[in-house]
């Protein structure tokens, strides 16, 4: 039996450990928001159950999780929410988080630079550059 998202009721056909996304978001968030972020995750029940020989059971899909976190961040800080989507949209169109659509972007526009986490050193950078298929900070180029 397929596992369905508790929020959108769509089948979760490719489970992803949301706990790992939580860790990255937590390290990115300003300290003033981390306590509330813990409470949000507890309320969303984001635990993925992994058992040997059984498919993983995930409560909510990645899109719904990111949408809930985005709305939570947006309610607290509009500019921070924009940065959040540039880092954590996972290929979903950013409009899908504000209008309820769950469509993936089918084509990506190449940007000259973007804000995010450097693929080599893992540090946050306001001006990443695309080089050799990776997004790199000035120190790693």
C-alpha positions in Angstrom: 0.0 0.0 0.0 1.3 3.4 -0.9 2.0 5.9 1.8 0.1 9.2 1.3 0.9 12.6 2.6 -1.3 13.6 5.5 -1.6 17.2 4.2 -2.1 16.9 0.4 -3.1 13.3 0.2 -0.8 12.7 -2.7 1.2 9.4 -2.6 4.7 9.6 -1.4 6.5 7.5 -4.0 10.0 8.6 -3.2 10.4 9.0 0.6 13.1 11.4 1.7 14.3 11.8 5.3 12.9 15.1 6.2 15.0 15.0 9.4 18.1 15.8 7.3 16.4 18.8 5.7 15.4 20.0 9.2 19.1 19.9 10.2 20.1 22.1 7.3 17.2 24.5 7.8 18.0 24.7 11.5 21.7 25.6 10.9 20.6 28.3 8.4 17.9 29.9 10.5 18.8 32.8 12.8 19.1 31.7 16.4 16.0 33.7 17.4 13.8 31.4 15.3 15.3 28.0 16.2 13.0 27.3 19.2 9.9 28.0 17.2 11.2 25.8 14.4 11.5 22.9 16.9 7.9 23.4 17.9 6.8 23.5 14.2 8.5 20.2 13.4 7.0 18.6 16.5 3.5 19.7 15.4 4.2 18.5 11.8 5.3 15.0 13.0 8.1 14.9 10.4 9.6 11.6 11.5 10.3 9.1 8.8 10.1 5.4 9.9 12.8 3.3 8.3 12.5 -0.5 8.9 14.6 -3.2 7.3 13.0 -5.0 4.4 10.0 -2.5 4.5 9.4 0.7 2.5 9.9 3.8 4.6 6.8 5.4 6.1 6.8 9.2 5.8 4.0 11.3 7.3 4.2 14.4 4.9 5.8 14.9 1.5 8.8 17.2 1.0 6.7 19.8 -0.9 4.2 20.1 2.0 7.0 20.2 4.5 8.8 23.0 2.7 5.6 24.9 2.1 4.7 24.8 5.9 8.2 25.9 6.9 8.1 28.7 4.2 4.8 30.0 5.5 6.1 29.8 9.1 9.2 31.8 8.1 7.3 34.2 6.0 4.9 35.0 8.9 8.0 36.0 10.9 10.3 37.7 8.3 9.3 38.3 4.7 12.9 38.8 3.4 14.1 35.7 5.2 11.3 33.7 3.6 12.5 34.8 0.1 16.0 33.6 0.9 14.6 30.4 2.3 12.9 29.5 -1.0 16.1 30.3 -2.9 17.8 27.6 -0.8 15.2 25.0 0.0 12.7 24.8 -2.9 14.2 21.6 -4.2 13.2 22.3 -7.8 9.6 23.1 -7.1 8.4 26.4 -8.6 8.5 29.1 -5.9 4.9 30.0 -6.9 3.7 26.6 -5.8 4.4 27.5 -2.2 2.1 30.5 -2.4 -0.7 29.2 -4.6 -1.0 25.6 -3.5 0.2 24.1 -6.7 2.6 21.1 -6.4 4.2 21.2 -9.8 7.8 20.8 -10.4 9.7 23.3 -12.6 10.5 21.5 -15.8 13.2 23.9 -17.0 15.7 25.8 -14.9 17.1 29.1 -15.9 20.8 29.5 -15.5 21.6 32.3 -13.1 24.9 34.2 -13.1 25.0 34.1 -9.3 22.7 33.0 -6.5 22.5 32.9 -2.7 23.0 29.6 -1.0 25.4 27.1 0.5 28.7 26.4 -1.3 28.8 22.9 -2.7 32.5 22.5 -1.7 33.0 24.1 1.7 29.3 24.1 2.9 29.4 27.7 4.0 26.5 30.1 3.3 27.3 32.7 0.7 25.3 35.6 -0.9 27.1 35.3 -4.2 27.6 31.7 -5.3 29.0 31.2 -8.9 28.3 28.3 -11.1 31.5 26.5 -11.9 31.9 22.9 -13.2 28.3 22.0 -12.4 28.6 23.2 -8.8 27.7 26.4 -7.0 30.8 27.8 -5.4 31.7 30.7 -3.1 34.5 33.1 -4.1 36.9 31.2 -1.8 36.3 27.9 -3.5 36.4 29.0 -7.1 
